[in-house]
Amino acid sequence: MKDNNDIVHSSFWANLFKPSAQKQDNETTLSSFPAFATLGKKDINLISNIIHNRHYIAGEYIFCQGDPGIGLYILIDGEVEITYADEKGICLRFASFSKGDFFGELALVDGEKRNASAVAKTDVKLAVIFKPDLDEFIEKFPKIGIRIMQGISRIVTTRLRKLDEDFLQIQSKTLQMEDKYGS
């Protein structure tokens, strides 16, 4: 006979019957997420119904490069690394995220394949919004959905602008080095 210490908990069934405390946690998480900054308490309450909570252990893949992009991940606890493997198999660390960060937002916009992998660096707790759930939510509540998509668009454009700045800095340094040492 097994005692409770031998029980293996799976997150597979964890979201079927959410306790009210977990729903409140989801509402708090959503309230702090930039894409939902313009939403009121009532709207946050509605969208919290489509949040799925997931747990991953250190070293576990959350998603792999080439997988379908099916959701946005909000990091509640732990650390996640985003890695990219090129065609030669060289793996590069693309980004590192910790509590309060989020990743995978492009999946809610385009649903394309993942261009990188997400790996739990430590044990991780995530709140996930899956694209099919969000699409259905937007169909039911189009005005809220427009505000959510505007929020996600702001996030994507902010990250793109930062990427542009980083690229221009690298270009500038490369040109300076070429001038200094010759091409």
DASUL-V654373 format. One record per residue. N is the residue number from 0. RES is the residue in one letter. PHI is phi as a letter, one per 20 degrees, with the letter a starting at -180 (NA if undefined). Layout:
# DASUL-V654373
n res phi
N RES PHI
N RES PHI
This chain:
# DASUL-V654373
n res phi
0 M NA
1 K e
2 D e
3 N f
4 N f
5 D e
6 I f
7 V e
8 H e
9 S d
10 S e
11 F g
12 W e
13 A f
14 N e
15 L f
16 F c
17 K f
18 P f
19 S f
20 A f
21 Q f
22 K f
23 Q f
24 D f
25 N f
26 E f
27 T f
28 T g
29 L f
30 S f
31 S e
32 F e
33 P g
34 A f
35 F d
36 A f
37 T e
38 L e
39 G e
40 K g
41 K f
42 D f
43 I f
44 N f
45 L f
46 I f
47 S f
48 N f
49 I d
50 I f
51 H d
52 N e
53 R c
54 H c
55 Y c
56 I e
57 A g
58 G n
59 E e
60 Y f
61 I e
62 F b
63 C d
64 Q g
65 G n
66 D f
67 P f
68 G e
69 I d
70 G a
71 L d
72 Y d
73 I d
74 L e
75 I e
76 D b
77 G o
78 E c
79 V c
80 E d
81 I d
82 T c
83 Y c
84 A d
85 D e
86 E f
87 K e
88 G n
89 I f
90 C d
91 L d
92 R e
93 F e
94 A a
95 S c
96 F c
97 S c
98 K g
99 G n
100 D e
101 F b
102 F b
103 G n
104 E f
105 L f
106 A f
107 L f
108 V e
109 D d
110 G m
111 E f
112 K f
113 R f
114 N e
115 A b
116 S d
117 A d
118 V c
119 A f
120 K f
121 T c
122 D f
123 V c
124 K d
125 L c
126 A d
127 V c
128 I d
129 F e
130 K g
131 P g
132 D f
133 L f
134 D g
135 E f
136 F f
137 I f
138 E f
139 K f
140 F c
141 P f
142 K f
143 I f
144 G g
145 I f
146 R f
147 I f
148 M f
149 Q f
150 G f
151 I f
152 S f
153 R f
154 I f
155 V f
156 T f
157 T f
158 R f
159 L f
160 R f
161 K f
162 L f
163 D g
164 E f
165 D f
166 F f
167 L f
168 Q f
169 I f
170 Q g
171 S f
172 K f
173 T f
174 L f
175 Q f
176 M f
177 E f
178 D f
179 K f
180 Y d
181 G n
182 S f
